[in-house]
Amino acid sequence: MSDEELGLITTAIRYGPFPPKPEHLPACHRMAERGWLTRQILAGHLTFDLSPAGITALELGVPMGDATEAMN
């Protein structure tokens, strides 16, 4: 995981759903496609937050695929 991606996860942990700066938007979309973040519209703004699978992966200290399987 890149430093930018780790920073996005840290932001979601600290602040909950957040509207990313324009320069971080591509990384947020990649993280959402990989299952780490969820996208939602809050107060008319696109925001990103940790997904349930992302939370599980962090709690268990396992790769995303293993966390997704653990949730099923």
Protein Blocks (a to p, Z undefined) as FASTA:
>chain_A
ZZklmmmmmmmmmnopadddfklmmmmmmmmmnopaccddeehiacddddfklmmmmmno
pafklmmmmmZZ
